[in-house]
Amino acid sequence: MCPDNNDQELLTIRANTIFVLTDSCRILHRNNPDHAAGPRFYLARCTSGNVTRIGHDVGDSAAQAIENLVAGEPVFRHSDIAPVHLDDYHRILAAEAPVERRNMGLTWTFPDCLDYEHPATLVRSDTSAGDRLIARLTERGMPEAVAASGFVDVGEFWEPWCVALHGEEIASIALTVGLKPASAEVGVTTVPEFRGRGFAAVATAGWASLPAHSGRVLFYSTDETNVSSQRVTQRLGLRFIGANLTIT
């Protein structure tokens, strides 16, 4: 699932997976079914270099000032997640429009072979079991705990997906938040009562093993403060490749 690329090349692939870009490589929107707005600035850093993408709505002078700062941004060191010029990026963007959010994240890639033992039942998209699950949810409505986790209807099960069940209850959902012909990124949501019990890991492993992902480079990313999500990467033995900053 992970070709012989260095980490900077992998971070470039990842940026092109999660964003739809203009011809000039500006971020147009996120590469998911709801075309959510992308950040105004994205910077990914690893030990071999940096990758940056700037929103299409950022003015040319601000974009140039940011690019000048990125050119002097040191490569990533594991002891220093925050970019050196973090406050300067914030200041430049805030001069154009209020900054709504800035977020630090971490990114991993999947190994070629991934297996995780767990008693959960896995249901995958594009299978008869997956069709039955979607039909049941359509008929009966989304379970309260799943809806509270942000899933209003089955249209938010972005394909391809894998669901981990505890009995007949949905425990964790691993869906595709970015998809290109040669790459994909997973997004994982676990119902609160099932967290810390391996359901997210087994759903993620099931997602990675989907036939649709054969030959693709696969990515997993989470906030630097989300310890439970990072525990999934430890359970599965994913390979850490770098840190990223988004400013919206």
N, C-alpha and C positions, 0 to 999 in steps of 0.2 A: 504493500500500500504506500510505501514511502520510497521514491526513487533515490538515486545517488546524487542528490542536490545538497549544496551547503545550506546552512540555516537561513542565510539571507535570501537565497533563491526560494526556499520554502515559504518564508514570510511574504515574498512577492506573490507567490501562488495563492497564499491565503488571502491577501488583500484583494486580489482579482476574483476570488471565490465569494467573498462576503459582500462585495460592493459591485454595483453596476457603474461603469466609468464612461465619461464622455470621450470623444476622440482625442482630447488633450490630457487624458488620464485624471480628470477631476472627478470627484465622487458625485454621481447623480442621485442615487438612492441605494438602499440596501438591496441585496440580491435575494430576496425572499418573496413569497407569493403576495404579501400585502404591500410590497414596495415601500416600506417604511423609510422615513427620511434618514439619510446617513449623517454622520458627524461632519462638522465643518473642518475638522483636522484629525488625521489619523497618523500616528507614528509608531512603527514596530521596530524593536531593537533586539539585536542578538550579538553574540561575540564576534561575528564575521562582518557586521555592518548594519545599516539602518534602511528602513523602507518607509516612505511617507506618501500620503495621498491627501489632497486638499479639496474641500467641498466646492462645487460649481458656483455657489453663491457668495464665495469669499472674493473680495475685490482684488484686482491684479496687484496693486501696491502692497496690500497686506500679505498676499500669497508670496510675493517676492521676498518680503521681509522674513516670512516664516522659512522659506527655502534657504535663505542665507544663514539663518540660525541652525537649521538642520545640518547644513554642510559642516558646521563646527561642533555638532553633537557627538560626544564620545560614544564608542560602541558600548554595548551592554556589559555590565559586570553584575554578577548575581547578588552582590551585597548592596547594589544601588539601583533599585527599580525605577525611581523617578528620573526623568531626563534632566540634564543640567539646566536647560533653558525653559523649564516648565512654566515658570511665572511669566516669562517673556512671551511665550505662545499665548497664554491666557490674556495678557495685556493687549497684544496686537488684535486678537479676535474681539475682545470686549470693546475696543475702540469703534468697531463697526456695528456691533449689536450685543446685547447682554448675553453672557455665557450662561447657559442653562445648566450644564453639567460637565464635569471632567472626570474621567474614570481611568484607572489603571487596571490592566488585565494581563493574563498570562496565557501562553499558547503551547500546546503539545501536538505531536503527530502520533499516529498509530503504528504499531509494528505490523509486519507482514502476517503474522499468525497471532490470533487473539482468542483466548478461551477463558471463561470465568464460570466456575461451578456455583450454582445457586438453585434452590428448589422452585423458584418462580416459574410460572408458565409464560412463555414468550409468544406474542401474537405479532405477526409482521404484515405490513401492507402488501398488496398484490398477492394475497393468499385467500383461500376460502374462509379461513378463520378470521382473517383481517376484515373481509367483507361482512361476516356475521357480526363482528364487534361494531363496525360502523353502523350497520342496520339496527342493532340493538340500541346504540346511543342515539340514533336519529329518531327511533320510535319512542324511547322512554325519556330522552333528554339526558344532558350531561350530569353525572353524579355531583352532588353539592361540593364535595371536597376537590374534585377536578375542576369544576367551574371556578371555585375560589382561587385556584392556582393559575387562572387566566384563560382557561379553555371554555369559551362560550358555546361553540358548536363544533361539529366534526370537520368543518372547513379549516380549522386551525391545526389539524393533524397533517402537517406538511410532509408530503411524500418525498422519498421513501421513509417510513417510520417503523419503530419497533416499540411495543408496549409490554411491560412486565406486569403480570397479574399476581395478586395474592388471593387465591381462590378465584372468585369472579370480580373482585375489586381491582380497579386500576391503581397500581402502586407507583409506577414511574413511566414516563413517556420520553423516548428519544426520537427526535424528528430532525429533519434536514433544514437548516437555516441558511444554507448557501450551497448552490449546486452548479458546477460547470462540467463539461465533458470529461475532464481529467481530475477533478477534485470535488470535495464536499466537506461541509462542516456540520457537526451535530450540535443540537441544543437539547438539553435534558431538564425535565421538570419532574420532581418527585413530590407526591402528596405528603404533607407534613408528618402524618402519623407513621409513615413508612421510611422516613429518612434515617440514615445511619445503619441500615440493615442490609445493604448490598443491592437493593433493587435498582438504583441508578446505574451501578456498575454493570449489572447483567443486562439491563435495557440497552446501555451503550455498546456493550460487546455484541449484542444481537443486531443492533443497527450497523455496526462495522462489518458484520458478516453477511449482510444482505447482498444477494447476487448483483443488484444494481450498482454496488460500490466496488465490484471487482476491478482491479487495476487503477482505481482512483487513489490520489493522495487524500488522506482523511485528517481532519483537524478537530481539536477540542480546545475550547477557550473558556476562561471564567475570570471573574473579578479577583484581584489579588487578596481581597478580604474574605472571599467565600471558601472557608476552610473545608466545609463538607463537600463542596464540588471538587476541590483539589484532592480530596481523599479518593475520589473515583479514579483519578489518574494514577494514584499509588496502587490501588487494587488491581488495575489493569496493566500496569507497567508501561504507560505511555511515555514517550520521550519529550522532555521539555526543550523547546527551541527558542523562546524569547518572551519579552514583555512588550506590551503595547499601551499607548495612551490614546484616548479619544476625547475630543472636546466638542461639545454640541452647542 
